[in-house]
Amino acid sequence: MPADAPADAPAMFRVYGDAEAMRWVGDGKALNQAQCRDWIAITERNYAEKGYGMFALACRASGTVIGFCGIVHPGGQPEAEIKYALHRNHWGRGLATEAVQALLAAAPHLGIRHVIATVAPENLPSQAVLLKAGMARGEIRVNDDGSTNQFFSYATATDGSVQVIPNNALPG
């Protein structure tokens, strides 16, 4: 389900306000409640401009929001990028892999042919998620701040079949 302001702000804070969960996301810092509300506004803008963005992940049994995932363009980058975060109580259950697989399946229906994901090289569990979901491991890139990211890629051909391509062949 798409993230919904303001209803998802407390649920988002439970995930994005957790410093341990956030050490692998963005700048590695937990978000405060105001930043969560800002994040929802950005998500609403993404839906208005692109027709896609982040989703709230809800437990099938209870309907409780347990995390977020989606396809975004951080900082206006041209490549569509998969992002996800789950509450720590839901790590290790295959839910992130399931979410990434669903996003990859939806991408061609959203007009997205190439998708990337970036992961800290030390974050082996997220790398495993992306590989299990069908993404290909690419090169390690050095960011402007000197940190590094392991890149992953996934693409669909014009006939809808999957085509794994090297990251350096992605447009942008």
C-alpha positions in Angstrom: 0.0 0.0 0.0 1.3 3.5 -0.8 2.6 5.4 2.2 -0.2 7.6 3.5 0.3 10.8 5.5 -0.3 11.4 8.3 -1.4 7.9 9.2 1.9 6.3 8.4 4.1 8.8 10.2 4.1 7.0 13.6 4.7 3.6 11.9 7.5 5.1 9.8 9.1 6.5 13.0 9.0 3.0 14.5 11.2 1.8 11.6 13.2 4.9 10.6 13.6 6.2 14.1 15.5 3.0 15.1 19.2 3.8 15.0 20.2 0.1 14.6 17.9 -0.4 11.7 19.0 2.8 10.0 22.7 2.3 10.2 22.4 0.8 6.6 20.0 3.4 5.2 20.9 6.7 3.7 23.4 8.5 5.9 23.1 5.9 8.6 21.3 8.1 11.0 17.8 7.6 12.5 15.1 10.0 11.4 13.1 12.1 13.9 9.3 12.5 13.6 9.5 15.7 11.6 11.9 14.0 9.1 9.4 11.1 8.8 6.6 13.6 7.9 8.9 15.3 5.4 9.7 11.9 3.9 6.0 11.2 3.4 5.6 14.5 1.6 8.4 13.5 -0.7 6.7 10.2 -1.3 3.5 12.0 -2.2 5.3 14.2 -4.6 7.0 11.1 -6.2 3.6 9.5 -6.8 2.2 12.8 -8.3 5.2 13.2 -10.6 6.2 9.7 -11.5 3.3 7.5 -10.5 5.4 5.5 -8.1 7.4 5.8 -4.9 7.6 4.1 -1.5 5.0 1.7 -0.1 4.1 0.8 3.5 4.6 -2.9 4.1 1.9 -4.3 6.3 1.7 -7.7 8.1 -1.0 -9.8 6.3 -2.4 -11.1 9.5 -2.7 -7.9 11.6 -2.4 -5.1 9.1 0.3 -3.5 11.2 2.9 -1.6 9.2 6.2 -3.4 9.5 8.4 -1.5 7.0 8.6 0.4 3.8 9.9 -0.3 0.3 9.7 1.3 -3.1 11.3 2.5 -6.3 12.7 6.0 -6.0 15.2 8.4 -7.7 17.3 9.7 -4.7 18.6 13.2 -5.2 17.0 13.3 -8.6 19.3 10.6 -10.0 18.2 9.2 -13.4 18.4 5.5 -12.4 15.4 4.1 -10.6 16.6 2.6 -7.3 15.0 0.1 -5.0 14.9 1.1 -1.3 13.6 -0.9 1.7 13.6 -0.9 5.4 11.9 -3.3 7.9 11.4 -3.1 11.6 14.1 -5.2 13.2 11.4 -7.6 14.6 10.8 -8.7 11.0 14.4 -9.2 9.8 15.5 -12.6 8.6 12.0 -13.8 7.5 12.4 -13.4 3.8 10.0 -10.4 3.8 12.6 -8.0 2.2 13.3 -10.5 -0.6 9.6 -10.8 -1.2 9.2 -7.1 -1.3 12.1 -6.6 -3.7 10.8 -9.4 -6.0 7.4 -7.6 -6.1 9.1 -4.3 -6.9 11.1 -5.8 -9.7 8.0 -7.5 -11.1 6.1 -4.2 -11.0 8.9 -2.1 -12.6 8.1 -2.8 -16.3 4.4 -2.0 -15.6 5.5 1.4 -14.3 7.6 2.0 -17.5 10.9 1.2 -15.7 13.3 -1.0 -17.6 16.4 -0.6 -15.5 16.6 -0.7 -11.7 19.5 -0.5 -9.4 20.1 -1.0 -5.7 23.0 0.2 -3.6 24.2 -1.4 -0.4 27.1 -0.8 1.9 29.7 -3.5 1.2 29.6 -4.6 4.8 25.8 -5.1 4.7 25.9 -8.8 3.7 22.3 -9.6 4.6 20.9 -6.9 2.2 23.3 -8.1 -0.5 21.8 -11.6 0.0 18.3 -10.2 -0.3 19.1 -8.5 -3.6 20.8 -11.6 -5.1 17.9 -13.9 -4.0 15.4 -11.4 -5.5 17.2 -11.8 -8.9 19.4 -8.7 -9.1 23.0 -8.9 -10.4 26.0 -7.8 -8.3 27.9 -5.0 -10.0 30.9 -3.0 -9.1 31.7 -1.1 -5.9 31.5 2.6 -6.4 33.2 5.4 -4.3 30.8 8.2 -3.3 31.7 11.9 -3.2 32.1 11.6 0.6 34.6 8.7 0.3 32.1 6.0 1.4 31.5 3.1 -0.9 28.4 1.3 -2.2 28.0 -2.1 -3.8 25.8 -1.8 -6.8 23.2 -4.2 -8.0 21.2 -4.1 -11.3 18.2 -5.6 -12.9 16.6 -4.9 -16.2 13.7 -6.1 -18.4 13.9 -6.4 -22.1 11.3 -4.7 -24.4 9.5 -8.1 -24.6 9.1 -8.1 -20.8 11.7 -10.9 -20.3 14.4 -10.4 -17.6 17.8 -9.2 -18.8 20.6 -8.8 -16.3 23.0 -6.1 -17.4 26.2 -4.6 -16.0 25.8 -1.4 -14.0 28.1 0.5 -16.3 25.7 -0.2 -19.2 22.8 1.5 -17.4 21.7 4.8 -18.9 22.5 7.9 -16.9 
